[in-house]
Amino acid sequence: MRRIAFVGAGPKALFALLELHERYPASSAGDLRVEVFDPYPPGAGRVWQAGQPPELRLNVSARIVDASAASLPGSESFADWLARTEPRYSTEQYPPRAVVGRYLSAQFGLLAESAGFSLVHVPARVTDVVRTGDQWEVSSDAGSGYYDQVVLATGHGLPDEGSGTPRGPACNKIPLIARYASLGEEKLPEGSDVLIRGAALTAYDAVLLLTEGRDGRWKELEGAGGPWLEYVPSGREPARITMASRSTLPMDPKPGQVPAWIGTCLEEYRGEVRQWGRDLAARPSGPGAGYAGLWRILLACAGECARMCGAPTTPLGFWRTALTGRGTHGPDTGSSAEHIRRSIEVNRGNAVPGTEWLWARVWSGLYPEMVQAVSRVYWKPAACREFGRVSKSLERLAFGPPERTALKLLALFDNGLLQQGPFPAMLPADTILVDAVTPPSGVLAAPAPAGRPMSSLMAGLLSAGEVMVREAERGLLTDPDGSCIDEGGNRNESLWALGRPTEGPTLGHDTLNRALHDEPRLWAQRIAAFCMPNTLEREHESPDARQSTAHRTP
């Protein structure tokens, strides 16, 4: 019997196993055993646990969520499952995350019942993965065992990973990833002064749990283009909540609907990004590539969008926004509240877009093409740092909260309960710190070679030379089918990595969009060929699945 171990049992593991189910015949049952290790529920994993508070909502459109399989009895898309089991949420674009978790867990359960291979969840934390001859010894809280193949699908990190350098004694000792007991009234009593380290989506979760989660209410007010909100306190909130971050800027909210003219403009540039990627892949190995060609395409697209809507912008203004995340809207955008207010007005068509809004539409609109174009290219270290700076700025603009969440934050700013600013040099007396910074994607806390591994498991694999992280990157280098590249630049044919551990050499894994990446499908084809060597699976593989990344590395 062949044995495969998955380290992590979240959505990325589920998607890969669904692909394997589609390619593995039921007649071969008993020939393959897959064990998925995760202390959290399989399918949902750590992030999508079904026990989360209902105030925490999906941050992307529910339309992209689909963990169905054509040959899996009873399998349903998320939309169909909602209509049948949770009809009250069936028309909502951003339903509670707990509901998404219940769906993902249900799909895993169906797969475990009907797959052509044995699928078992081991509710334990993996502590080590070590090569032993032709196999891997996987050690966990439940003991140890030997496996032919290991898949690293650790998502937002292993339980022993922190959120980076601590900035004072926080009330939560572990990152706020679907674990919110530390935000209860015992540790954060009403009337307290709360400082939140971070001002992104996890910080927004904390703010909502400290307000709406304590029975605060939202009163709708009529306004142009849609409602505005007023916050009605319950009296159980902290006296003051401060979000502290380096940029001191909130994330820009997503528009409820993107204007049709944006889509028309983007369509003209999709092919250019794809062609740039093909040209890059065709070049011989060298000292490393740069992003100048991509920036020219994106700046041209942003400029064309600006011309179409009459926005007074310049290429220099766009590039400054790309580097800093800041635009120039006029005198009324200094505060976080006014920044959110103007973003909502632009989204509703009541104000002329600026460089921030236009960049957000270009970055999110062309993101799928960028994912394919930039993955696994060997970049000059300076180019890696430049891309990291630009992507950090533009992701704050492009992948922010839904409008409803932004309206809630705005109401809290207007109420005086919430504020945002820089992190203080010293923690004020009687202030309670909440750490709302999640572990970064990849496996290192900072780019290589200086960055240290965030978990002992990854430290061991790196030390043994089983995996590689290139200079100026944080994530594991893999081939297109997810096979890890070892320190010598060779395919590690029985060790695989999917999702966030590979962020850096690949792009955009923090998503529930199953169609955005090919690795799960190509991995399943490889495993089917490994388990059934007489099959014709390889004849149907994408050429990229058989192509090593060696030609794209120095």
C-alpha positions as CSV (number, residue, x, y, z in Angstrom):
1,M,0.0,0.0,0.0
2,R,1.2,3.5,-0.9
3,R,1.1,6.0,2.0
4,I,0.9,9.8,1.7
5,A,1.0,12.3,4.6
6,F,-0.4,15.8,4.4
7,V,0.9,18.3,6.9
8,G,-2.2,20.5,7.1
9,A,-5.8,19.7,6.3
10,G,-7.2,23.1,5.2
11,P,-8.7,24.2,1.9
12,K,-5.5,23.7,-0.1
13,A,-5.2,20.1,1.0
14,L,-8.9,19.5,0.3
15,F,-8.6,21.0,-3.2
16,A,-5.6,18.7,-4.0
17,L,-7.4,15.6,-2.7
18,L,-10.5,16.4,-4.7
19,E,-8.3,16.5,-7.8
20,L,-6.8,13.2,-6.8
21,H,-10.2,11.7,-6.4
22,E,-11.1,12.7,-9.9
23,R,-8.1,10.7,-11.2
24,Y,-8.0,7.7,-8.9
25,P,-10.4,4.9,-9.8
26,A,-12.6,3.4,-7.1
27,S,-11.4,-0.1,-8.2
28,S,-8.0,0.7,-6.8
29,A,-9.4,1.2,-3.2
30,G,-7.0,-0.3,-0.7
31,D,-3.9,0.6,-2.7
32,L,-3.5,4.1,-1.3
33,R,-3.8,5.6,2.2
34,V,-3.7,9.3,2.7
35,E,-3.4,10.7,6.2
36,V,-4.0,14.4,6.8
37,F,-2.4,15.8,10.0
38,D,-4.0,18.9,11.5
39,P,-5.2,19.6,15.1
40,Y,-8.0,21.6,13.5
41,P,-11.1,20.2,11.6
42,P,-10.2,18.8,8.1
43,G,-11.4,20.8,5.1
44,A,-11.8,23.9,7.2
45,G,-8.4,23.8,8.9
46,R,-7.2,26.5,11.2
47,V,-8.6,29.6,9.4
48,W,-12.1,28.4,8.6
49,Q,-13.2,26.7,11.8
50,A,-17.0,26.5,12.1
51,G,-17.0,27.8,15.7
52,Q,-15.9,31.3,14.8
53,P,-18.2,34.3,15.8
54,P,-20.8,35.2,13.2
55,E,-19.5,38.8,13.1
56,L,-16.4,37.6,11.1
57,R,-17.3,37.6,7.4
58,L,-15.8,36.2,4.2
59,N,-13.5,38.8,2.7
60,V,-14.0,37.7,-0.9
61,S,-17.1,37.0,-3.0
62,A,-18.8,33.8,-2.1
63,R,-19.0,33.1,-5.8
64,I,-15.4,31.9,-6.0
65,V,-15.9,29.2,-3.3
66,D,-16.3,25.8,-4.8
67,A,-15.0,22.5,-3.3
68,S,-17.2,20.2,-5.4
69,A,-16.1,17.3,-7.6
70,A,-18.1,15.9,-10.6
71,S,-17.6,12.3,-9.5
72,L,-18.1,12.8,-5.8
73,P,-21.7,11.7,-4.7
74,G,-23.5,14.5,-3.0
75,S,-20.9,17.1,-3.8
76,E,-22.1,20.6,-4.2
77,S,-20.8,24.1,-4.9
78,F,-20.9,26.5,-2.0
79,A,-23.8,28.4,-3.6
80,D,-25.9,25.2,-3.9
81,W,-24.9,24.0,-0.4
82,L,-25.9,27.4,1.0
83,A,-29.3,27.4,-0.7
84,R,-30.0,23.9,0.8
85,T,-28.6,24.2,4.3
86,E,-28.2,28.0,5.1
87,P,-30.8,29.8,2.9
88,R,-30.7,32.9,5.0
89,Y,-27.1,33.5,3.7
90,S,-27.8,32.3,0.1
91,T,-28.1,35.9,-1.3
92,E,-25.2,37.4,0.7
93,Q,-21.9,38.1,-1.1
94,Y,-19.9,37.9,2.1
95,P,-21.4,35.3,4.5
96,P,-19.9,34.4,7.9
97,R,-16.6,32.6,7.7
98,A,-18.0,29.9,10.1
99,V,-20.5,29.0,7.4
100,V,-17.7,28.6,4.8
101,G,-15.9,26.4,7.3
102,R,-19.0,24.1,7.7
103,Y,-19.2,23.8,4.0
104,L,-15.5,22.9,3.6
105,S,-15.7,20.3,6.4
106,A,-18.8,18.8,4.9
107,Q,-17.0,18.4,1.5
108,F,-14.1,16.7,3.2
109,G,-16.5,14.3,4.9
110,L,-18.1,13.4,1.6
111,L,-14.6,12.8,0.1
112,A,-13.5,10.6,3.0
113,E,-16.7,8.5,2.6
114,S,-16.5,8.0,-1.2
115,A,-12.9,8.5,-2.4
116,G,-11.2,5.7,-4.3
117,F,-8.4,5.8,-1.6
118,S,-8.4,5.6,2.1
119,L,-8.6,9.1,3.6
120,V,-8.0,9.6,7.4
121,H,-7.8,12.7,9.5
122,V,-5.2,12.6,12.3
123,P,-6.0,15.4,14.8
124,A,-2.4,16.1,15.7
125,R,0.4,18.6,15.2
126,V,3.3,17.5,13.0
127,T,6.7,18.2,14.7
128,D,9.2,16.8,12.3
129,V,9.6,15.3,8.8
130,V,12.8,13.4,8.1
131,R,14.0,11.4,5.2
132,T,14.7,7.7,6.0
133,G,15.9,5.8,3.0
134,D,13.2,6.0,0.3
135,Q,10.6,7.1,2.8
136,W,9.8,9.9,5.2
137,E,9.4,9.6,8.9
138,V,6.6,11.9,10.0
139,S,6.6,12.7,13.8
140,S,3.5,14.2,15.4
141,D,1.8,14.5,18.7
142,A,0.1,11.2,17.9
143,G,3.4,9.3,17.3
144,S,5.4,8.7,14.2
145,G,5.0,6.8,11.0
146,Y,6.6,6.2,7.6
147,Y,5.2,7.5,4.3
148,D,6.1,7.3,0.6
149,Q,5.1,10.9,-0.1
150,V,4.7,14.0,2.1
151,V,2.8,17.2,1.2
152,L,3.4,20.4,3.1
153,A,0.1,22.3,3.1
154,T,0.6,24.3,6.3
155,G,-1.5,27.4,5.3
156,H,-1.3,30.2,7.8
157,G,1.4,28.3,9.8
158,L,2.0,25.6,12.3
159,P,0.9,26.0,15.9
160,D,4.4,26.9,17.1
161,E,4.7,29.8,14.7
162,G,4.4,33.3,16.0
163,S,3.6,36.6,14.2
164,G,7.1,38.0,14.1
165,T,9.0,40.3,16.5
166,P,6.8,41.0,19.5
167,R,6.1,44.7,20.4
168,G,5.3,44.4,24.0
169,P,3.4,41.9,26.2
170,A,0.2,41.2,24.3
171,C,-2.9,39.6,25.9
172,N,-2.8,36.9,23.2
173,K,0.2,34.6,23.2
174,I,-0.6,33.1,19.8
175,P,-1.8,34.9,16.5
176,L,-5.5,35.7,16.2
177,I,-6.2,33.0,13.6
178,A,-9.7,31.8,14.4
179,R,-8.8,31.8,18.1
180,Y,-10.4,34.8,19.9
181,A,-10.8,33.8,23.5
182,S,-8.1,36.4,24.5
183,L,-10.5,39.1,23.3
184,G,-13.1,38.3,25.9
185,E,-14.2,40.6,28.7
186,E,-12.1,38.9,31.3
187,K,-8.9,40.1,29.6
188,L,-10.3,43.2,27.8
189,P,-13.0,44.5,30.2
190,E,-15.4,47.3,29.3
191,G,-13.9,50.7,29.7
192,S,-10.4,49.5,29.0
193,D,-7.9,51.2,26.7
194,V,-7.0,48.7,23.9
195,L,-4.0,49.0,21.5
196,I,-4.1,46.7,18.5
197,R,-0.8,45.9,16.8
198,G,-1.8,45.9,13.1
199,A,-4.3,47.7,10.9
200,A,-5.3,45.1,8.4
201,L,-8.0,42.4,8.1
202,T,-7.1,40.6,11.4
203,A,-7.2,43.9,13.3
204,Y,-10.6,44.6,11.8
205,D,-11.8,41.3,13.1
206,A,-10.6,42.3,16.6
207,V,-12.3,45.6,16.4
208,L,-15.7,44.0,15.3
209,L,-15.5,41.5,18.1
210,L,-14.9,44.2,20.7
211,T,-17.9,46.2,19.4
212,E,-20.5,44.3,17.4
213,G,-19.4,41.1,19.2
214,R,-20.3,42.7,22.5
215,D,-23.9,43.5,21.4
216,G,-23.2,46.9,19.7
217,R,-25.7,47.7,17.0
218,W,-25.6,49.4,13.6
219,K,-28.2,51.9,12.6
220,E,-28.6,52.5,8.9
221,L,-28.7,56.1,7.6
222,E,-29.8,57.1,4.1
223,G,-27.2,58.3,1.7
224,A,-26.3,58.8,-1.9
225,G,-25.5,55.5,-3.6
226,G,-26.3,53.4,-0.6
227,P,-26.6,53.4,3.2
228,W,-24.2,54.7,5.8
229,L,-24.0,53.4,9.4
230,E,-24.1,54.8,12.9
231,Y,-22.8,52.8,15.8
232,V,-25.1,52.3,18.8
233,P,-22.9,51.1,21.8
234,S,-24.0,48.4,24.2
235,G,-21.9,49.8,27.1
236,R,-19.7,46.7,27.2
237,E,-17.1,48.0,24.8
238,P,-13.6,49.2,25.6
239,A,-13.4,53.0,26.2
240,R,-10.9,53.4,23.3
241,I,-9.6,51.1,20.6
242,T,-6.4,52.1,18.7
243,M,-5.1,50.3,15.6
244,A,-1.4,50.9,15.2
245,S,0.5,50.4,12.0
246,R,3.5,51.7,10.1
247,S,1.5,53.3,7.3
248,T,-1.3,54.7,9.6
249,L,-3.7,54.1,6.7
250,P,-6.7,51.8,6.5
251,M,-7.2,49.3,3.8
252,D,-9.4,50.5,0.9
253,P,-12.8,48.9,0.7
254,K,-13.7,46.8,-2.3
255,P,-16.4,48.3,-4.6
256,G,-19.7,46.5,-4.6
257,Q,-19.5,46.4,-8.4
258,V,-16.7,47.3,-10.7
259,P,-17.8,49.6,-13.6
260,A,-18.0,47.9,-17.0
261,W,-15.5,50.3,-18.5
262,I,-12.8,49.0,-16.1
263,G,-13.3,45.5,-17.5
264,T,-13.1,46.8,-21.1
265,C,-9.8,48.5,-20.3
266,L,-8.3,45.6,-18.4
267,E,-9.1,43.2,-21.2
268,E,-6.8,45.0,-23.6
269,Y,-3.8,44.4,-21.2
270,R,-4.4,40.7,-20.1
271,G,-2.7,39.4,-23.2
272,E,0.3,41.8,-22.8
273,V,0.9,40.5,-19.3
274,R,0.7,36.9,-20.5
275,Q,3.1,37.6,-23.4
276,W,5.5,39.3,-21.0
277,G,5.5,36.1,-18.9
278,R,6.1,33.9,-21.9
279,D,9.0,36.0,-23.1
280,L,10.5,35.9,-19.6
281,A,10.2,32.1,-19.4
282,A,11.9,31.7,-22.8
283,R,15.0,33.6,-21.8
284,P,18.1,31.6,-20.9
285,S,19.4,31.5,-17.3
286,G,21.3,34.6,-16.3
287,P,21.9,37.0,-13.4
288,G,18.2,37.3,-12.7
289,A,15.2,39.0,-14.2
290,G,13.6,42.4,-13.4
291,Y,10.0,43.7,-13.4
292,A,10.5,46.8,-15.7
293,G,8.4,45.3,-18.5
294,L,5.5,44.4,-16.1
295,W,5.6,47.9,-14.6
296,R,5.3,49.5,-18.1
297,I,2.3,47.3,-18.9
298,L,0.5,48.1,-15.6
299,L,1.3,51.8,-15.7
300,A,-0.1,52.0,-19.3
301,C,-3.2,50.2,-18.2
302,A,-3.7,52.5,-15.2
303,G,-3.2,55.5,-17.4
304,E,-5.7,54.3,-19.9
305,C,-8.3,53.7,-17.1
306,A,-7.6,57.2,-15.8
307,R,-8.2,58.7,-19.3
308,M,-11.5,56.8,-19.6
309,C,-12.9,58.3,-16.4
310,G,-11.3,61.7,-16.7
311,A,-9.1,61.4,-13.6
312,P,-6.2,64.0,-13.5
313,T,-3.2,61.7,-13.0
314,T,0.3,61.3,-14.3
315,P,2.7,58.3,-14.7
316,L,4.9,59.7,-11.9
317,G,1.8,60.0,-9.7
318,F,0.9,56.4,-10.3
319,W,4.4,55.2,-9.6
320,R,4.6,57.2,-6.3
321,T,1.4,55.5,-5.3
322,A,2.7,52.1,-6.2
323,L,5.8,52.7,-3.9
324,T,4.0,54.3,-1.0
325,G,0.4,53.2,-1.1
326,R,-0.7,56.9,-0.9
327,G,-2.5,59.0,-3.5
328,T,-3.2,62.7,-3.8
329,H,-6.9,63.4,-3.3
330,G,-6.9,66.8,-1.7
331,P,-7.0,68.3,1.8
332,D,-9.8,66.2,3.2
333,T,-8.0,62.8,3.3
334,G,-5.7,63.1,6.3
335,S,-7.6,61.0,8.8
336,S,-8.4,57.4,8.5
337,A,-12.1,58.2,8.6
338,E,-11.9,60.6,5.7
339,H,-9.8,58.1,3.8
340,I,-12.5,55.5,4.1
341,R,-15.3,58.0,3.5
342,R,-13.7,59.1,0.2
343,S,-13.0,55.5,-0.9
344,I,-16.7,54.6,-0.4
345,E,-17.8,57.7,-2.4
346,V,-15.5,56.7,-5.3
347,N,-16.7,53.1,-5.2
348,R,-20.3,54.4,-5.4
349,G,-19.5,56.7,-8.3
350,N,-19.9,59.9,-6.3
351,A,-16.3,61.1,-6.6
352,V,-13.6,61.1,-9.3
353,P,-11.2,58.2,-8.8
354,G,-7.6,58.9,-7.8
355,T,-4.4,56.9,-8.3
356,E,-5.2,54.6,-5.4
357,W,-8.6,53.5,-6.7
358,L,-7.3,53.0,-10.2
359,W,-4.3,51.0,-9.1
360,A,-6.5,48.8,-7.0
361,R,-8.7,47.9,-10.0
362,V,-5.6,47.3,-12.2
363,W,-3.8,45.2,-9.6
364,S,-6.8,43.0,-8.7
365,G,-8.1,42.8,-12.3
366,L,-4.8,41.6,-13.8
367,Y,-3.8,39.5,-10.8
368,P,-4.6,36.1,-12.3
369,E,-2.3,36.9,-15.3
370,M,0.5,38.1,-13.0
371,V,0.2,34.9,-10.9
372,Q,1.0,32.9,-14.0
373,A,3.6,35.3,-15.4
374,V,5.9,35.8,-12.4
375,S,5.8,32.4,-10.8
376,R,9.2,30.6,-10.3
377,V,11.2,33.2,-12.3
378,Y,14.6,33.8,-10.9
379,W,14.6,37.4,-10.0
380,K,17.4,39.8,-9.1
381,P,17.4,40.3,-5.4
382,A,16.8,44.1,-5.9
383,A,13.8,43.2,-8.1
384,C,12.4,40.9,-5.4
385,R,12.6,43.8,-2.9
386,E,11.0,46.2,-5.4
387,F,8.1,43.8,-6.1
388,G,7.6,43.2,-2.4
389,R,7.3,46.9,-1.7
390,V,4.9,47.5,-4.6
391,S,2.7,44.5,-3.9
392,K,2.5,45.4,-0.2
393,S,1.3,48.9,-1.1
394,L,-1.2,47.8,-3.8
395,E,-2.6,44.8,-1.9
396,R,-3.7,47.2,0.8
397,L,-5.6,49.1,-1.9
398,A,-6.9,46.1,-3.9
399,F,-7.7,43.4,-1.4
400,G,-9.4,45.4,1.5
401,P,-12.6,44.7,3.3
402,P,-16.1,44.6,1.8
403,E,-18.0,48.0,1.9
404,R,-20.2,46.9,4.8
405,T,-17.1,46.3,7.0
406,A,-15.6,49.6,5.9
407,L,-18.9,51.3,6.8
408,K,-18.7,49.8,10.3
409,L,-15.2,51.0,10.8
410,L,-16.2,54.5,9.6
411,A,-19.1,54.5,12.1
412,L,-16.7,53.6,14.9
413,F,-14.2,56.3,13.9
414,D,-17.1,58.9,13.8
415,N,-18.3,57.7,17.2
416,G,-14.8,58.3,18.7
417,L,-14.4,54.8,19.9
418,L,-11.9,53.8,17.2
419,Q,-8.7,55.6,16.1
420,Q,-5.6,54.7,14.1
421,G,-2.0,55.9,14.3
422,P,1.6,54.8,14.5
423,F,2.8,52.2,17.1
424,P,4.0,54.1,20.2
425,A,7.6,54.0,21.2
426,M,6.5,52.8,24.7
427,L,3.3,51.1,25.6
428,P,1.2,53.6,27.6
429,A,0.3,52.7,31.2
430,D,-3.0,50.8,31.7
431,T,-3.2,50.0,27.9
432,I,-3.9,46.4,26.9
433,L,-2.0,45.2,23.8
434,V,-3.6,42.9,21.2
435,D,-1.3,41.4,18.6
436,A,-3.3,41.3,15.4
437,V,-0.4,40.6,13.1
438,T,-0.5,37.1,11.4
439,P,2.6,35.1,10.4
440,P,3.8,36.1,6.9
441,S,3.4,33.8,4.0
442,G,6.3,31.6,3.1
443,V,8.4,29.7,5.7
444,L,10.9,32.4,6.8
445,A,10.2,35.4,9.1
446,A,12.2,37.6,6.7
447,P,13.7,37.2,3.2
448,A,16.7,34.8,2.8
449,P,19.5,34.5,3.6
450,A,18.9,36.5,6.9
451,G,15.4,35.3,7.6
452,R,15.0,32.5,10.1
453,P,12.5,29.6,9.7
454,M,9.2,30.3,11.5
455,S,8.8,26.6,12.6
456,S,11.1,23.9,13.8
457,L,9.6,21.6,11.1
458,M,10.7,23.9,8.2
459,A,14.0,24.6,10.0
460,G,14.8,20.8,9.9
461,L,14.0,20.5,6.2
462,L,16.1,23.5,5.3
463,S,19.0,22.3,7.4
464,A,18.9,18.9,5.8
465,G,18.9,20.5,2.3
466,E,15.6,18.9,1.4
467,V,14.0,22.2,0.4
468,M,15.3,25.6,-1.0
469,V,14.5,29.2,-0.4
470,R,16.2,31.6,-2.9
471,E,17.9,34.8,-1.9
472,A,15.5,37.7,-1.2
473,E,12.5,35.3,-1.0
474,R,10.6,33.8,2.0
475,G,8.9,30.8,0.4
476,L,9.8,27.3,-0.7
477,L,10.8,26.9,-4.4
478,T,8.8,24.2,-6.1
479,D,8.2,22.9,-9.6
480,P,4.8,23.6,-11.3
481,D,3.3,20.4,-9.8
482,G,4.4,21.4,-6.3
483,S,7.5,19.2,-6.1
484,C,10.0,20.8,-3.7
485,I,13.4,21.8,-5.1
486,D,16.2,20.8,-2.9
487,E,19.4,22.8,-2.1
488,G,21.1,21.4,-5.1
489,G,18.4,22.6,-7.5
490,N,16.9,19.2,-8.1
491,R,13.3,17.9,-7.8
492,N,12.6,16.3,-4.5
493,E,10.3,13.7,-6.1
494,S,8.5,12.7,-2.9
495,L,8.3,16.0,-1.0
496,W,5.7,18.5,-2.1
497,A,4.5,22.0,-1.0
498,L,1.2,23.6,-1.8
499,G,-0.2,27.0,-0.9
500,R,1.2,29.7,1.4
501,P,4.6,27.9,2.2
502,T,5.5,28.6,-1.4
503,E,4.5,32.3,-1.5
504,G,7.4,34.3,-3.0
505,P,8.5,32.0,-5.9
506,T,4.8,31.7,-6.6
507,L,2.1,34.3,-6.0
508,G,-1.4,34.7,-4.6
509,H,-1.9,31.6,-2.5
510,D,-3.9,33.4,0.3
511,T,-7.2,32.7,-1.5
512,L,-10.1,30.3,-1.7
513,N,-10.1,30.6,-5.5
514,R,-9.5,27.0,-6.5
515,A,-9.0,28.0,-10.2
516,L,-6.1,30.4,-9.6
517,H,-3.3,27.9,-9.3
518,D,-2.5,24.7,-11.2
519,E,-0.4,23.0,-8.5
520,P,-3.2,20.8,-6.9
521,R,-4.3,19.5,-10.3
522,L,-0.8,18.8,-11.5
523,W,0.2,17.2,-8.2
524,A,-2.8,14.9,-8.5
525,Q,-1.7,13.8,-11.9
526,R,1.7,13.0,-10.6
527,I,0.4,11.0,-7.7
528,A,-2.0,9.1,-9.9
529,A,0.9,8.2,-12.2
530,F,3.0,7.2,-9.1
531,C,0.3,5.0,-7.7
532,M,-0.8,3.6,-11.0
533,P,2.3,3.6,-13.3
534,N,0.4,1.9,-16.1
535,T,-2.1,4.7,-16.5
536,L,-2.0,7.3,-19.2
537,E,-2.3,10.3,-16.9
538,R,1.0,11.8,-17.9
539,E,-0.1,12.0,-21.6
540,H,-2.7,14.6,-20.5
541,E,-0.4,16.7,-18.3
542,S,0.4,20.3,-19.1
543,P,4.0,20.5,-20.4
544,D,4.8,22.8,-17.5
545,A,4.1,19.9,-15.1
546,R,7.1,18.0,-16.5
547,Q,9.4,21.0,-16.8
548,S,11.9,21.6,-14.0
549,T,12.5,25.1,-12.7
550,A,16.2,24.5,-13.3
551,H,16.2,26.6,-16.5
552,R,14.8,29.5,-14.5
553,T,17.4,29.5,-11.8
554,P,21.1,30.5,-11.9
